[in-house]
Amino acid sequence: MYTRLGSCYVELEDYELAIESYDKAIRLTPDSGLDKAILYWERADIHIEFGEKLEALQDYKKSAEIYDRQSKVSGISNKEEKEQHVELLEIIEGLGSEVEKYT
């Protein structure tokens, strides 16, 4: 529910309310599985749109931690999830060096 609401706010370019909706969705999502990782990733994308690169980097890292933990617990089960994990690590690397320039 909150994820859909957040997506609507993104479409309206109201990134503050979108982030608030994703905050609620993250709090209500169980830690098992990759659902929470996806929510952190999506919220990170919103932070990017809002110009908040440090916050985005933090969310991308949380997402990667969940992917890492999930792969150790039960393995990342399909090619798409593996590709997403690799893409996420590449985003973190690129954004991390960009954020370091400004801190």
JOGI-V453831 format. One line per field, one symbol per residue. ss: DSSP state (A for helix, B for strand, O for the rest). phi: phi as a letter, one per 20 degrees, with the letter a starting at -180 (. if undefined). psi: psi as a letter, one per 20 degrees, with the letter a starting at -180 (. if undefined). A space follows every 50 residues. Layout:
# JOGI-V453831
ss->???
phi->???
psi->???
This chain:
# JOGI-V453831
ss->OAAAAAAAAAAOOOAAAAAAAAAAAAAAOOOOOOAAAAAAAAAAAAAAAO OOAAAAAAAAAAAAAAAAAAAAAOOOOOAAAAAAAAAAAAAAAAAAAAAA AAO
phi->.ffffgffffgemdfffffgffgffffeefffmdgfffffffffffgffe ndffffgfffffffffgffffffcneecfffffffffffffffffffffg fdd
psi->ghgggghghghiknhghgggghgggghipqiqajghghggghhghghghi jnhghggghgggghggggghhhgjqphrgghghggggghhgggghghghh hi.
